[in-house]
Amino acid sequence: MKRNTISKTALTYLIVGLLITALTPIISRYYPVSDVVRGFITGLGLTLEVIAIVKIRQGKIVRNCTSSKA
């Protein structure tokens, strides 16, 4: 059975990015946060998610290249 593994760093980036993106509206609802800070935090979360997706894709490409040589 083929097992697809994701590197720990990519998984960490993805989880942290999702948490930051999901918690931003909750935090801004209960605490006064300016639009600049809210936008920065949301952008940071989305950036971490994109970095995680790129790392996952790079890992898949590397695995495919090494498995096709064998």
PDB file of N, CA, C, O and CB in Angstrom:
ATOM      1  N   MET A   1       0.838  -1.171   0.000  1.00  0.00           N
ATOM      2  CA  MET A   1       0.000   0.000   0.000  1.00  0.00           C
ATOM      3  C   MET A   1       0.887   1.239   0.000  1.00  0.00           C
ATOM      4  O   MET A   1       1.823   1.347   0.792  1.00  0.00           O
ATOM      5  CB  MET A   1      -0.956  -0.005   1.211  1.00  0.00           C
ATOM      6  N   LYS A   2       0.588   2.148  -0.877  1.00  0.00           N
ATOM      7  CA  LYS A   2       1.381   3.365  -0.975  1.00  0.00           C
ATOM      8  C   LYS A   2       0.955   4.345   0.117  1.00  0.00           C
ATOM      9  O   LYS A   2      -0.231   4.572   0.357  1.00  0.00           O
ATOM     10  CB  LYS A   2       1.231   4.007  -2.376  1.00  0.00           C
ATOM     11  N   ARG A   3       1.951   4.907   0.758  1.00  0.00           N
ATOM     12  CA  ARG A   3       1.674   5.833   1.847  1.00  0.00           C
ATOM     13  C   ARG A   3       2.171   7.213   1.464  1.00  0.00           C
ATOM     14  O   ARG A   3       3.358   7.398   1.198  1.00  0.00           O
ATOM     15  CB  ARG A   3       2.331   5.360   3.163  1.00  0.00           C
ATOM     16  N   ASN A   4       1.276   8.173   1.435  1.00  0.00           N
ATOM     17  CA  ASN A   4       1.649   9.552   1.133  1.00  0.00           C
ATOM     18  C   ASN A   4       1.991  10.259   2.439  1.00  0.00           C
ATOM     19  O   ASN A   4       1.162  10.361   3.343  1.00  0.00           O
ATOM     20  CB  ASN A   4       0.502  10.297   0.377  1.00  0.00           C
ATOM     21  N   THR A   5       3.215  10.740   2.518  1.00  0.00           N
ATOM     22  CA  THR A   5       3.634  11.435   3.725  1.00  0.00           C
ATOM     23  C   THR A   5       3.910  12.895   3.397  1.00  0.00           C
ATOM     24  O   THR A   5       4.391  13.231   2.315  1.00  0.00           O
ATOM     25  CB  THR A   5       4.883  10.766   4.344  1.00  0.00           C
ATOM     26  N   ILE A   6       3.600  13.725   4.330  1.00  0.00           N
ATOM     27  CA  ILE A   6       3.857  15.159   4.214  1.00  0.00           C
ATOM     28  C   ILE A   6       4.913  15.488   5.256  1.00  0.00           C
ATOM     29  O   ILE A   6       4.850  15.008   6.388  1.00  0.00           O
ATOM     30  CB  ILE A   6       2.539  16.024   4.418  1.00  0.00           C
ATOM     31  N   SER A   7       5.884  16.308   4.868  1.00  0.00           N
ATOM     32  CA  SER A   7       6.951  16.649   5.807  1.00  0.00           C
ATOM     33  C   SER A   7       6.377  17.399   7.010  1.00  0.00           C
ATOM     34  O   SER A   7       5.346  18.064   6.914  1.00  0.00           O
ATOM     35  CB  SER A   7       8.037  17.499   5.109  1.00  0.00           C
ATOM     36  N   LYS A   8       7.057  17.278   8.124  1.00  0.00           N
ATOM     37  CA  LYS A   8       6.574  17.897   9.364  1.00  0.00           C
ATOM     38  C   LYS A   8       6.576  19.419   9.273  1.00  0.00           C
ATOM     39  O   LYS A   8       5.696  20.079   9.827  1.00  0.00           O
ATOM     40  CB  LYS A   8       7.431  17.449  10.546  1.00  0.00           C
ATOM     41  N   THR A   9       7.563  19.975   8.576  1.00  0.00           N
ATOM     42  CA  THR A   9       7.591  21.437   8.464  1.00  0.00           C
ATOM     43  C   THR A   9       6.409  21.945   7.652  1.00  0.00           C
ATOM     44  O   THR A   9       5.792  22.948   8.011  1.00  0.00           O
ATOM     45  CB  THR A   9       8.905  21.901   7.824  1.00  0.00           C
ATOM     46  N   ALA A  10       6.090  21.255   6.553  1.00  0.00           N
ATOM     47  CA  ALA A  10       4.954  21.675   5.733  1.00  0.00           C
ATOM     48  C   ALA A  10       3.651  21.536   6.506  1.00  0.00           C
ATOM     49  O   ALA A  10       2.778  22.401   6.426  1.00  0.00           O
ATOM     50  CB  ALA A  10       4.890  20.855   4.439  1.00  0.00           C
ATOM     51  N   LEU A  11       3.523  20.451   7.251  1.00  0.00           N
ATOM     52  CA  LEU A  11       2.319  20.250   8.045  1.00  0.00           C
ATOM     53  C   LEU A  11       2.196  21.305   9.145  1.00  0.00           C
ATOM     54  O   LEU A  11       1.100  21.778   9.441  1.00  0.00           O
ATOM     55  CB  LEU A  11       2.317  18.851   8.655  1.00  0.00           C
ATOM     56  N   THR A  12       3.321  21.664   9.741  1.00  0.00           N
ATOM     57  CA  THR A  12       3.314  22.707  10.770  1.00  0.00           C
ATOM     58  C   THR A  12       2.906  24.045  10.189  1.00  0.00           C
ATOM     59  O   THR A  12       2.079  24.747  10.770  1.00  0.00           O
ATOM     60  CB  THR A  12       4.685  22.823  11.427  1.00  0.00           C
ATOM     61  N   TYR A  13       3.480  24.410   9.036  1.00  0.00           N
ATOM     62  CA  TYR A  13       3.099  25.660   8.374  1.00  0.00           C
ATOM     63  C   TYR A  13       1.613  25.680   8.052  1.00  0.00           C
ATOM     64  O   TYR A  13       0.947  26.697   8.245  1.00  0.00           O
ATOM     65  CB  TYR A  13       3.912  25.857   7.094  1.00  0.00           C
ATOM     66  N   LEU A  14       1.098  24.571   7.566  1.00  0.00           N
ATOM     67  CA  LEU A  14      -0.312  24.502   7.190  1.00  0.00           C
ATOM     68  C   LEU A  14      -1.217  24.658   8.408  1.00  0.00           C
ATOM     69  O   LEU A  14      -2.196  25.402   8.361  1.00  0.00           O
ATOM     70  CB  LEU A  14      -0.608  23.180   6.482  1.00  0.00           C
ATOM     71  N   ILE A  15      -0.899  23.967   9.489  1.00  0.00           N
ATOM     72  CA  ILE A  15      -1.735  24.046  10.688  1.00  0.00           C
ATOM     73  C   ILE A  15      -1.694  25.435  11.305  1.00  0.00           C
ATOM     74  O   ILE A  15      -2.731  25.985  11.676  1.00  0.00           O
ATOM     75  CB  ILE A  15      -1.289  23.011  11.714  1.00  0.00           C
ATOM     76  N   VAL A  16      -0.499  26.003  11.413  1.00  0.00           N
ATOM     77  CA  VAL A  16      -0.378  27.348  12.005  1.00  0.00           C
ATOM     78  C   VAL A  16      -1.086  28.378  11.131  1.00  0.00           C
ATOM     79  O   VAL A  16      -1.765  29.265  11.647  1.00  0.00           O
ATOM     80  CB  VAL A  16       1.113  27.737  12.186  1.00  0.00           C
ATOM     81  N   GLY A  17      -0.932  28.269   9.818  1.00  0.00           N
ATOM     82  CA  GLY A  17      -1.599  29.200   8.910  1.00  0.00           C
ATOM     83  C   GLY A  17      -3.107  29.117   9.015  1.00  0.00           C
ATOM     84  O   GLY A  17      -3.790  30.140   9.028  1.00  0.00           O
ATOM     85  N   LEU A  18      -3.631  27.897   9.090  1.00  0.00           N
ATOM     86  CA  LEU A  18      -5.080  27.737   9.234  1.00  0.00           C
ATOM     87  C   LEU A  18      -5.577  28.290  10.563  1.00  0.00           C
ATOM     88  O   LEU A  18      -6.629  28.925  10.619  1.00  0.00           O
ATOM     89  CB  LEU A  18      -5.464  26.267   9.111  1.00  0.00           C
ATOM     90  N   LEU A  19      -4.823  28.051  11.629  1.00  0.00           N
ATOM     91  CA  LEU A  19      -5.227  28.576  12.933  1.00  0.00           C
ATOM     92  C   LEU A  19      -5.217  30.103  12.964  1.00  0.00           C
ATOM     93  O   LEU A  19      -6.141  30.730  13.482  1.00  0.00           O
ATOM     94  CB  LEU A  19      -4.310  28.034  14.020  1.00  0.00           C
ATOM     95  N   ILE A  20      -4.165  30.687  12.403  1.00  0.00           N
ATOM     96  CA  ILE A  20      -4.089  32.147  12.389  1.00  0.00           C
ATOM     97  C   ILE A  20      -5.235  32.730  11.575  1.00  0.00           C
ATOM     98  O   ILE A  20      -5.870  33.699  11.993  1.00  0.00           O
ATOM     99  CB  ILE A  20      -2.737  32.616  11.820  1.00  0.00           C
ATOM    100  N   THR A  21      -5.500  32.142  10.413  1.00  0.00           N
ATOM    101  CA  THR A  21      -6.571  32.652   9.562  1.00  0.00           C
ATOM    102  C   THR A  21      -7.940  32.474  10.219  1.00  0.00           C
ATOM    103  O   THR A  21      -8.802  33.344  10.097  1.00  0.00           O
ATOM    104  CB  THR A  21      -6.546  31.950   8.205  1.00  0.00           C
ATOM    105  N   ALA A  22      -8.141  31.371  10.905  1.00  0.00           N
ATOM    106  CA  ALA A  22      -9.438  31.111  11.526  1.00  0.00           C
ATOM    107  C   ALA A  22      -9.647  31.913  12.815  1.00  0.00           C
ATOM    108  O   ALA A  22     -10.777  32.285  13.131  1.00  0.00           O
ATOM    109  CB  ALA A  22      -9.577  29.632  11.820  1.00  0.00           C
ATOM    110  N   LEU A  23      -8.583  32.179  13.550  1.00  0.00           N
ATOM    111  CA  LEU A  23      -8.727  32.877  14.830  1.00  0.00           C
ATOM    112  C   LEU A  23      -8.781  34.394  14.697  1.00  0.00           C
ATOM    113  O   LEU A  23      -9.197  35.077  15.633  1.00  0.00           O
ATOM    114  CB  LEU A  23      -7.594  32.504  15.733  1.00  0.00           C
ATOM    115  N   THR A  24      -8.372  34.930  13.561  1.00  0.00           N
ATOM    116  CA  THR A  24      -8.359  36.386  13.389  1.00  0.00           C
ATOM    117  C   THR A  24      -9.749  37.008  13.573  1.00  0.00           C
ATOM    118  O   THR A  24      -9.865  37.982  14.317  1.00  0.00           O
ATOM    119  CB  THR A  24      -7.818  36.738  12.008  1.00  0.00           C
ATOM    120  N   PRO A  25     -10.804  36.498  12.935  1.00  0.00           N
ATOM    121  CA  PRO A  25     -12.124  37.111  13.165  1.00  0.00           C
ATOM    122  C   PRO A  25     -12.617  36.958  14.602  1.00  0.00           C
ATOM    123  O   PRO A  25     -13.302  37.837  15.125  1.00  0.00           O
ATOM    124  CB  PRO A  25     -13.142  36.502  12.225  1.00  0.00           C
ATOM    125  N   ILE A  26     -12.266  35.845  15.234  1.00  0.00           N
ATOM    126  CA  ILE A  26     -12.710  35.634  16.611  1.00  0.00           C
ATOM    127  C   ILE A  26     -12.030  36.628  17.542  1.00  0.00           C
ATOM    128  O   ILE A  26     -12.676  37.217  18.409  1.00  0.00           O
ATOM    129  CB  ILE A  26     -12.418  34.191  17.063  1.00  0.00           C
ATOM    130  N   ILE A  27     -10.730  36.813  17.364  1.00  0.00           N
ATOM    131  CA  ILE A  27      -9.993  37.758  18.211  1.00  0.00           C
ATOM    132  C   ILE A  27     -10.488  39.182  17.986  1.00  0.00           C
ATOM    133  O   ILE A  27     -10.674  39.938  18.940  1.00  0.00           O
ATOM    134  CB  ILE A  27      -8.480  37.672  17.930  1.00  0.00           C
ATOM    135  N   SER A  28     -10.699  39.547  16.723  1.00  0.00           N
ATOM    136  CA  SER A  28     -11.120  40.923  16.437  1.00  0.00           C
ATOM    137  C   SER A  28     -12.555  41.188  16.898  1.00  0.00           C
ATOM    138  O   SER A  28     -12.953  42.344  17.046  1.00  0.00           O
ATOM    139  CB  SER A  28     -10.997  41.208  14.939  1.00  0.00           C
ATOM    140  N   ARG A  29     -13.324  40.139  17.121  1.00  0.00           N
ATOM    141  CA  ARG A  29     -14.685  40.334  17.615  1.00  0.00           C
ATOM    142  C   ARG A  29     -14.690  40.726  19.093  1.00  0.00           C
ATOM    143  O   ARG A  29     -15.510  41.540  19.516  1.00  0.00           O
ATOM    144  CB  ARG A  29     -15.511  39.061  17.407  1.00  0.00           C
ATOM    145  N   TYR A  30     -13.786  40.155  19.871  1.00  0.00           N
ATOM    146  CA  TYR A  30     -13.775  40.397  21.314  1.00  0.00           C
ATOM    147  C   TYR A  30     -12.775  41.456  21.760  1.00  0.00           C
ATOM    148  O   TYR A  30     -12.919  42.019  22.845  1.00  0.00           O
ATOM    149  CB  TYR A  30     -13.482  39.124  22.027  1.00  0.00           C
ATOM    150  N   TYR A  31     -11.763  41.735  20.941  1.00  0.00           N
ATOM    151  CA  TYR A  31     -10.770  42.745  21.287  1.00  0.00           C
ATOM    152  C   TYR A  31     -10.686  43.763  20.164  1.00  0.00           C
ATOM    153  O   TYR A  31     -10.747  43.400  18.989  1.00  0.00           O
ATOM    154  CB  TYR A  31      -9.385  42.101  21.550  1.00  0.00           C
ATOM    155  N   PRO A  32     -10.549  45.023  20.511  1.00  0.00           N
ATOM    156  CA  PRO A  32     -10.442  46.033  19.446  1.00  0.00           C
ATOM    157  C   PRO A  32      -9.090  45.922  18.719  1.00  0.00           C
ATOM    158  O   PRO A  32      -8.030  46.118  19.313  1.00  0.00           O
ATOM    159  CB  PRO A  32     -10.616  47.463  20.036  1.00  0.00           C
ATOM    160  N   VAL A  33      -9.159  45.606  17.438  1.00  0.00           N
ATOM    161  CA  VAL A  33      -7.966  45.451  16.619  1.00  0.00           C
ATOM    162  C   VAL A  33      -8.151  46.334  15.389  1.00  0.00           C
ATOM    163  O   VAL A  33      -9.205  46.313  14.754  1.00  0.00           O
ATOM    164  CB  VAL A  33      -7.722  43.943  16.221  1.00  0.00           C
ATOM    165  N   SER A  34      -7.126  47.105  15.059  1.00  0.00           N
ATOM    166  CA  SER A  34      -7.242  47.959  13.889  1.00  0.00           C
ATOM    167  C   SER A  34      -7.246  47.121  12.609  1.00  0.00           C
ATOM    168  O   SER A  34      -6.837  45.960  12.602  1.00  0.00           O
ATOM    169  CB  SER A  34      -6.098  48.981  13.858  1.00  0.00           C
ATOM    170  N   ASP A  35      -7.717  47.743  11.533  1.00  0.00           N
ATOM    171  CA  ASP A  35      -7.801  47.035  10.255  1.00  0.00           C
ATOM    172  C   ASP A  35      -6.429  46.641   9.728  1.00  0.00           C
ATOM    173  O   ASP A  35      -6.284  45.607   9.077  1.00  0.00           O
ATOM    174  CB  ASP A  35      -8.514  47.893   9.230  1.00  0.00           C
ATOM    175  N   VAL A  36      -5.430  47.460  10.006  1.00  0.00           N
ATOM    176  CA  VAL A  36      -4.074  47.167   9.528  1.00  0.00           C
ATOM    177  C   VAL A  36      -3.549  45.899  10.196  1.00  0.00           C
ATOM    178  O   VAL A  36      -2.989  45.028   9.531  1.00  0.00           O
ATOM    179  CB  VAL A  36      -3.121  48.361   9.809  1.00  0.00           C
ATOM    180  N   VAL A  37      -3.730  45.798  11.498  1.00  0.00           N
ATOM    181  CA  VAL A  37      -3.258  44.622  12.229  1.00  0.00           C
ATOM    182  C   VAL A  37      -4.052  43.384  11.813  1.00  0.00           C
ATOM    183  O   VAL A  37      -3.485  42.307  11.631  1.00  0.00           O
ATOM    184  CB  VAL A  37      -3.372  44.846  13.754  1.00  0.00           C
ATOM    185  N   ARG A  38      -5.347  43.544  11.665  1.00  0.00           N
ATOM    186  CA  ARG A  38      -6.186  42.413  11.254  1.00  0.00           C
ATOM    187  C   ARG A  38      -5.791  41.925   9.849  1.00  0.00           C
ATOM    188  O   ARG A  38      -5.705  40.721   9.607  1.00  0.00           O
ATOM    189  CB  ARG A  38      -7.684  42.815  11.281  1.00  0.00           C
ATOM    190  N   GLY A  39      -5.558  42.847   8.951  1.00  0.00           N
ATOM    191  CA  GLY A  39      -5.137  42.474   7.608  1.00  0.00           C
ATOM    192  C   GLY A  39      -3.765  41.827   7.594  1.00  0.00           C
ATOM    193  O   GLY A  39      -3.531  40.877   6.846  1.00  0.00           O
ATOM    194  N   PHE A  40      -2.853  42.338   8.420  1.00  0.00           N
ATOM    195  CA  PHE A  40      -1.515  41.754   8.496  1.00  0.00           C
ATOM    196  C   PHE A  40      -1.563  40.323   9.018  1.00  0.00           C
ATOM    197  O   PHE A  40      -0.901  39.437   8.479  1.00  0.00           O
ATOM    198  CB  PHE A  40      -0.614  42.606   9.389  1.00  0.00           C
ATOM    199  N   ILE A  41      -2.343  40.102  10.062  1.00  0.00           N
ATOM    200  CA  ILE A  41      -2.427  38.765  10.649  1.00  0.00           C
ATOM    201  C   ILE A  41      -3.087  37.794   9.668  1.00  0.00           C
ATOM    202  O   ILE A  41      -2.639  36.657   9.528  1.00  0.00           O
ATOM    203  CB  ILE A  41      -3.215  38.804  11.979  1.00  0.00           C
ATOM    204  N   THR A  42      -4.146  38.235   8.991  1.00  0.00           N
ATOM    205  CA  THR A  42      -4.795  37.373   8.005  1.00  0.00           C
ATOM    206  C   THR A  42      -3.838  37.067   6.853  1.00  0.00           C
ATOM    207  O   THR A  42      -3.758  35.928   6.393  1.00  0.00           O
ATOM    208  CB  THR A  42      -6.084  38.033   7.472  1.00  0.00           C
ATOM    209  N   GLY A  43      -3.121  38.075   6.393  1.00  0.00           N
ATOM    210  CA  GLY A  43      -2.146  37.864   5.325  1.00  0.00           C
ATOM    211  C   GLY A  43      -1.025  36.928   5.736  1.00  0.00           C
ATOM    212  O   GLY A  43      -0.554  36.127   4.929  1.00  0.00           O
ATOM    213  N   LEU A  44      -0.599  37.022   6.975  1.00  0.00           N
ATOM    214  CA  LEU A  44       0.428  36.127   7.485  1.00  0.00           C
ATOM    215  C   LEU A  44      -0.062  34.680   7.490  1.00  0.00           C
ATOM    216  O   LEU A  44       0.675  33.770   7.110  1.00  0.00           O
ATOM    217  CB  LEU A  44       0.848  36.549   8.893  1.00  0.00           C
ATOM    218  N   GLY A  45      -1.289  34.474   7.914  1.00  0.00           N
ATOM    219  CA  GLY A  45      -1.860  33.132   7.907  1.00  0.00           C
ATOM    220  C   GLY A  45      -1.974  32.566   6.502  1.00  0.00           C
ATOM    221  O   GLY A  45      -1.647  31.401   6.273  1.00  0.00           O
ATOM    222  N   LEU A  46      -2.429  33.372   5.565  1.00  0.00           N
ATOM    223  CA  LEU A  46      -2.545  32.911   4.182  1.00  0.00           C
ATOM    224  C   LEU A  46      -1.177  32.635   3.566  1.00  0.00           C
ATOM    225  O   LEU A  46      -1.020  31.691   2.792  1.00  0.00           O
ATOM    226  CB  LEU A  46      -3.293  33.942   3.343  1.00  0.00           C
ATOM    227  N   THR A  47      -0.198  33.452   3.908  1.00  0.00           N
ATOM    228  CA  THR A  47       1.161  33.238   3.397  1.00  0.00           C
ATOM    229  C   THR A  47       1.722  31.914   3.900  1.00  0.00           C
ATOM    230  O   THR A  47       2.346  31.174   3.140  1.00  0.00           O
ATOM    231  CB  THR A  47       2.087  34.397   3.813  1.00  0.00           C
ATOM    232  N   LEU A  48       1.506  31.616   5.162  1.00  0.00           N
ATOM    233  CA  LEU A  48       1.974  30.335   5.708  1.00  0.00           C
ATOM    234  C   LEU A  48       1.291  29.153   5.020  1.00  0.00           C
ATOM    235  O   LEU A  48       1.920  28.119   4.793  1.00  0.00           O
ATOM    236  CB  LEU A  48       1.720  30.275   7.221  1.00  0.00           C
ATOM    237  N   GLU A  49       0.012  29.300   4.691  1.00  0.00           N
ATOM    238  CA  GLU A  49      -0.684  28.233   3.983  1.00  0.00           C
ATOM    239  C   GLU A  49      -0.105  28.016   2.589  1.00  0.00           C
ATOM    240  O   GLU A  49       0.071  26.876   2.159  1.00  0.00           O
ATOM    241  CB  GLU A  49      -2.171  28.549   3.886  1.00  0.00           C
ATOM    242  N   VAL A  50       0.190  29.098   1.888  1.00  0.00           N
ATOM    243  CA  VAL A  50       0.764  28.987   0.546  1.00  0.00           C
ATOM    244  C   VAL A  50       2.154  28.350   0.608  1.00  0.00           C
ATOM    245  O   VAL A  50       2.491  27.510  -0.226  1.00  0.00           O
ATOM    246  CB  VAL A  50       0.840  30.376  -0.128  1.00  0.00           C
ATOM    247  N   ILE A  51       2.955  28.748   1.590  1.00  0.00           N
ATOM    248  CA  ILE A  51       4.285  28.147   1.745  1.00  0.00           C
ATOM    249  C   ILE A  51       4.156  26.643   1.997  1.00  0.00           C
ATOM    250  O   ILE A  51       4.928  25.853   1.453  1.00  0.00           O
ATOM    251  CB  ILE A  51       5.063  28.826   2.909  1.00  0.00           C
ATOM    252  N   ALA A  52       3.193  26.251   2.812  1.00  0.00           N
ATOM    253  CA  ALA A  52       2.981  24.826   3.091  1.00  0.00           C
ATOM    254  C   ALA A  52       2.580  24.076   1.830  1.00  0.00           C
ATOM    255  O   ALA A  52       3.067  22.971   1.589  1.00  0.00           O
ATOM    256  CB  ALA A  52       1.909  24.642   4.171  1.00  0.00           C
ATOM    257  N   ILE A  53       1.704  24.657   1.026  1.00  0.00           N
ATOM    258  CA  ILE A  53       1.284  23.994  -0.214  1.00  0.00           C
ATOM    259  C   ILE A  53       2.453  23.837  -1.171  1.00  0.00           C
ATOM    260  O   ILE A  53       2.585  22.801  -1.822  1.00  0.00           O
ATOM    261  CB  ILE A  53       0.157  24.781  -0.891  1.00  0.00           C
ATOM    262  N   VAL A  54       3.303  24.854  -1.263  1.00  0.00           N
ATOM    263  CA  VAL A  54       4.478  24.769  -2.137  1.00  0.00           C
ATOM    264  C   VAL A  54       5.425  23.686  -1.651  1.00  0.00           C
ATOM    265  O   VAL A  54       5.955  22.924  -2.460  1.00  0.00           O
ATOM    266  CB  VAL A  54       5.210  26.121  -2.203  1.00  0.00           C
ATOM    267  N   LYS A  55       5.648  23.601  -0.337  1.00  0.00           N
ATOM    268  CA  LYS A  55       6.528  22.563   0.215  1.00  0.00           C
ATOM    269  C   LYS A  55       5.967  21.169  -0.017  1.00  0.00           C
ATOM    270  O   LYS A  55       6.720  20.237  -0.301  1.00  0.00           O
ATOM    271  CB  LYS A  55       6.743  22.788   1.709  1.00  0.00           C
ATOM    272  N   ILE A  56       4.663  21.016   0.100  1.00  0.00           N
ATOM    273  CA  ILE A  56       4.046  19.713  -0.146  1.00  0.00           C
ATOM    274  C   ILE A  56       4.220  19.318  -1.606  1.00  0.00           C
ATOM    275  O   ILE A  56       4.540  18.167  -1.903  1.00  0.00           O
ATOM    276  CB  ILE A  56       2.549  19.737   0.230  1.00  0.00           C
ATOM    277  N   ARG A  57       4.012  20.261  -2.515  1.00  0.00           N
ATOM    278  CA  ARG A  57       4.169  19.950  -3.943  1.00  0.00           C
ATOM    279  C   ARG A  57       5.621  19.626  -4.282  1.00  0.00           C
ATOM    280  O   ARG A  57       5.883  18.722  -5.076  1.00  0.00           O
ATOM    281  CB  ARG A  57       3.682  21.126  -4.804  1.00  0.00           C
ATOM    282  N   GLN A  58       6.565  20.355  -3.690  1.00  0.00           N
ATOM    283  CA  GLN A  58       7.972  20.064  -3.945  1.00  0.00           C
ATOM    284  C   GLN A  58       8.335  18.676  -3.439  1.00  0.00           C
ATOM    285  O   GLN A  58       9.099  17.963  -4.089  1.00  0.00           O
ATOM    286  CB  GLN A  58       8.868  21.118  -3.287  1.00  0.00           C
ATOM    287  N   GLY A  59       7.806  18.287  -2.301  1.00  0.00           N
ATOM    288  CA  GLY A  59       8.065  16.959  -1.765  1.00  0.00           C
ATOM    289  C   GLY A  59       7.521  15.866  -2.669  1.00  0.00           C
ATOM    290  O   GLY A  59       8.153  14.824  -2.840  1.00  0.00           O
ATOM    291  N   LYS A  60       6.352  16.101  -3.246  1.00  0.00           N
ATOM    292  CA  LYS A  60       5.774  15.117  -4.164  1.00  0.00           C
ATOM    293  C   LYS A  60       6.600  14.997  -5.427  1.00  0.00           C
ATOM    294  O   LYS A  60       6.787  13.894  -5.940  1.00  0.00           O
ATOM    295  CB  LYS A  60       4.339  15.490  -4.516  1.00  0.00           C
ATOM    296  N   ILE A  61       7.099  16.119  -5.941  1.00  0.00           N
ATOM    297  CA  ILE A  61       7.918  16.091  -7.155  1.00  0.00           C
ATOM    298  C   ILE A  61       9.211  15.336  -6.896  1.00  0.00           C
ATOM    299  O   ILE A  61       9.636  14.531  -7.726  1.00  0.00           O
ATOM    300  CB  ILE A  61       8.222  17.522  -7.644  1.00  0.00           C
ATOM    301  N   VAL A  62       9.837  15.586  -5.759  1.00  0.00           N
ATOM    302  CA  VAL A  62      11.092  14.904  -5.420  1.00  0.00           C
ATOM    303  C   VAL A  62      10.844  13.410  -5.273  1.00  0.00           C
ATOM    304  O   VAL A  62      11.636  12.606  -5.765  1.00  0.00           O
ATOM    305  CB  VAL A  62      11.702  15.482  -4.115  1.00  0.00           C
ATOM    306  N   ARG A  63       9.751  13.018  -4.599  1.00  0.00           N
ATOM    307  CA  ARG A  63       9.441  11.603  -4.429  1.00  0.00           C
ATOM    308  C   ARG A  63       9.165  10.933  -5.764  1.00  0.00           C
ATOM    309  O   ARG A  63       9.566   9.788  -5.975  1.00  0.00           O
ATOM    310  CB  ARG A  63       8.247  11.432  -3.506  1.00  0.00           C
ATOM    311  N   ASN A  64       8.482  11.633  -6.675  1.00  0.00           N
ATOM    312  CA  ASN A  64       8.188  11.049  -7.982  1.00  0.00           C
ATOM    313  C   ASN A  64       9.455  10.873  -8.802  1.00  0.00           C
ATOM    314  O   ASN A  64       9.601   9.881  -9.516  1.00  0.00           O
ATOM    315  CB  ASN A  64       7.191  11.918  -8.742  1.00  0.00           C
ATOM    316  N   CYS A  65      10.369  11.828  -8.706  1.00  0.00           N
ATOM    317  CA  CYS A  65      11.634  11.726  -9.467  1.00  0.00           C
ATOM    318  C   CYS A  65      12.508  10.583  -8.953  1.00  0.00           C
ATOM    319  O   CYS A  65      13.109   9.854  -9.742  1.00  0.00           O
ATOM    320  CB  CYS A  65      12.416  13.052  -9.387  1.00  0.00           C
ATOM    321  N   THR A  66      12.576  10.431  -7.643  1.00  0.00           N
ATOM    322  CA  THR A  66      13.417   9.366  -7.098  1.00  0.00           C
ATOM    323  C   THR A  66      12.786   7.993  -7.312  1.00  0.00           C
ATOM    324  O   THR A  66      13.509   7.013  -7.491  1.00  0.00           O
ATOM    325  CB  THR A  66      13.667   9.598  -5.608  1.00  0.00           C
ATOM    326  N   SER A  67      11.483   7.900  -7.299  1.00  0.00           N
ATOM    327  CA  SER A  67      10.853   6.593  -7.506  1.00  0.00           C
ATOM    328  C   SER A  67      10.885   6.180  -8.984  1.00  0.00           C
ATOM    329  O   SER A  67      10.881   4.987  -9.284  1.00  0.00           O
ATOM    330  CB  SER A  67       9.402   6.620  -6.999  1.00  0.00           C
ATOM    331  N   SER A  68      10.917   7.139  -9.901  1.00  0.00           N
ATOM    332  CA  SER A  68      10.956   6.783 -11.319  1.00  0.00           C
ATOM    333  C   SER A  68      12.353   6.342 -11.749  1.00  0.00           C
ATOM    334  O   SER A  68      12.494   5.622 -12.737  1.00  0.00           O
ATOM    335  CB  SER A  68      10.498   7.963 -12.172  1.00  0.00           C
ATOM    336  N   LYS A  69      13.384   6.762 -11.022  1.00  0.00           N
ATOM    337  CA  LYS A  69      14.765   6.352 -11.349  1.00  0.00           C
ATOM    338  C   LYS A  69      15.024   4.917 -10.910  1.00  0.00           C
ATOM    339  O   LYS A  69      15.825   4.218 -11.532  1.00  0.00           O
ATOM    340  CB  LYS A  69      15.787   7.298 -10.678  1.00  0.00           C
ATOM    341  N   ALA A  70      14.374   4.479  -9.873  1.00  0.00           N
ATOM    342  CA  ALA A  70      14.634   3.133  -9.320  1.00  0.00           C
ATOM    343  C   ALA A  70      14.041   2.040 -10.156  1.00  0.00           C
ATOM    344  O   ALA A  70      14.176   0.863  -9.820  1.00  0.00           O
ATOM    345  CB  ALA A  70      14.093   3.024  -7.924  1.00  0.00           C
TER     346      ALA A  70
END
